[in-house]
Amino acid sequence: MRGLDNAVIGQFGRQIAYGRDIPSRFTFLEGSSGTGKTRIIEIFSDMTGYENLPFTIHQHTELFEFRGGHLYEGGVVKVVNTTPFIENEKKGPAIINFSEANTADRNGLLNYLYPEMAGRANRLMPEVAKKDTRDGERFYSNKISPDTLFVADINPAGEYASRNPIS
């Protein structure tokens, strides 16, 4: 393995070893296409037994795909409070990879991922108001497993016309 690969594996290892005692379980990897960003995540997943959950991001990715929300369908408003992302970040151990994350700068994905970047234990979902508030909570809240790691891999700006720098 290359020296940089060892450094990335070491970072992931520290995130597992120190769990909630570290400020973040989120890592950014930047590099041109074909440099091995996705592969190093696959290798780490194989080494640790963590489930590898890739989400490929593109310009048309909707935040709804990750957070759920209110869906108007057939004349009825339905609350969607479960998505593959939400379910997998709850259960752990997993490494969730947002591939080409810098293509999502217009939809707020990186802002939405603030709780993960900040190492929070829960995600408040103010976008999804609860109908039944008998528990005293007005919004849904989802647990973030301390055994879930997050990676955003990004390509350099200008490499492809669809990619933009993170602002």
N, C-alpha and C positions, 0 to 999 in steps of 0.2 A: 504494500500500500504506500501511497505517496505520503510525505510528511504532513501535508495539509489534511489528507484524509484522516490521519491519526489524530490531528488536532480537533477535527469535527467529532470524531468518535469519542474523544476525551470529554468534549463539552456535553455531549448527550449523556455520557456516563455520569458526569457530575450532577446533571439535572436529575437523574434517577437516584443517585446516592443521597442527595440532600433534600429531595422532595419539596416539602412545604417550607423548608428553611432557606430557600433561594428566592430572589426577587422575581424570577420569571422562568417559565418552562418553554419559552418561545425562542426560536433561533431563525435568523435570516441567513440564507446562502445565496451569494451572487456569483454568477459566472455565465459564460457564453453557452449556447446550446452544445450538447455533446461533451461537456467537461466532467460529467459524473455526479451532478448534484442529486438527481433522483436515485442513481445507483448507490450512493453512499447511504442514503436513507434505507434502501432495501437491504443492504449489507448489515446495517445496525439492527434492523428489525429481525433479520435472521439470527444475529448473534445473541440477542436478548429475549427472543420469543414475543416481543411486542408486536401487536397486529399493525400492519402497514396500511393506512387508509389514505390513499391519494385523492385529492380533489383538484381537477384541472380547471383553472380559472381562465376566462376569456372576456372580451369586451361585452358580451351579451349575458354574462352571468348575473343573475338577479340575487339580491340579498335575501329575498324570500326563501331561496333554496337552502339557506343555512339557518335562518332564524325562525321561519314560519311566519305566521301572522293571520290576518283575516283574508279569507278567500271567498269571493262572491261566485257562487256556482249554482246554476239552475234556479235563480231567484232567491237563494238562501245564503246568508252569511255564515260561513263555517270558520271556527277557530282551529288553526293548525299549530299545535304546540309540540310537534315532534317532527324531526327531519333526520336523515342519516347522520348528519354532523352532530346534532344535539345528542342523539342516542349514543353515538360512539364516544363523544367527549365525556359523557357521564360514567361509562363503564370502565375504561382503561383495562389493562395496560395497552396503550396504543400510541403510535406516532402518527399524527395527522399532518399530511403535507399539502400545502396549498401551492400547487405548481403554477408558475408564471403569475404570481400574485400581483405583480405590478401592472398587469393588464386590467385590474379591477379598481383602479383609482377613482373612477367616476361613480361607482355604486356604493361606496362607503364600507367595503368589506374590512379594510384594515382598521377603521374606526370601530366597527362592530366587534373586532377581535381584541379590543382593549382589555377586557377581563382576563383573557388568556395571556396576553403580553405582560400584564401586571401581576400574574400569579394568583389571581383571586380564586376563591373556593366555589363561588356561585356567580351566576349570570342573571341579573334582573332583566326581564323582558318587557319593558314598557310599551313596546309595539303591540303586545298581545294582552289586552285587558281581559280580566276574568269576569265571567258572568256570575259565578257563585263565589261570594267573598266571605262566607261564614268563617273561614279560617283567619280572617282579619287582613288578608293580603289582597291588594287590588290588582296585582299583576302576577303573571307567572314568573317563576324563578327556576333555573335549572342548575343542577350540581355540575361542577367541573372536577373530574377525578384527579387526585394528585398524581396518579400513575399515567396521565396522558401528557405527551410531549407534542409540541406544535412546531412546524417548520414552514416558512414561506420561502420558496426558492424563486429568485428573480433573475431575469436576463438584463444585461446592460441596455440602457436607453439607446435607441437608434439602431439596435441590432436587427429589429424587424419593425416595419411601419406601424404595426398594431400595438407595440410595446411603448410604454411611456415611463419616465422617471417617477418614482414615488414622491409626491409633494406633501 
